[in-house]
Amino acid sequence: KIAEDKQVQQRAPSSSGMVRTKLFVGCVPYVLSHEDVVNLFSPFGEIVDSKLFLDKSSGASRGAAFVKFATEESAATAMATMNGARPFGNEGWSPLRVSVAR
């Protein structure tokens, strides 16, 4: 999987040399499932890959995810809209942190 990502990066870099379709999402509420994260970001465009980080021993969410969009435009819109957003209100959850994955 990692080798595939490196090949994609070599084939489709932006002008800065980074692929801007893959986003890192931090401060994901621990109660969300992988499906919840996909549903949260799917209104911004086609998601071609995603991963919710889970604890290996417990299987619980670690509060972070990757979401990869089909286009840079979709990723840019998602990042602009969701970075700092509180999609679940101020119920003790930190605002989401969304950035281009490195």
Secondary structure, DSSP 8 states (H G I E B T S, - for coil): -HHHHHHHHHHS--TTSS--SEEEEES--TT--HHHHHHHHGGGS-EEEEEEEE-TTT--EEEEEEEEESSHHHHHHHHHHHTT--TT-SSS----EEEE--
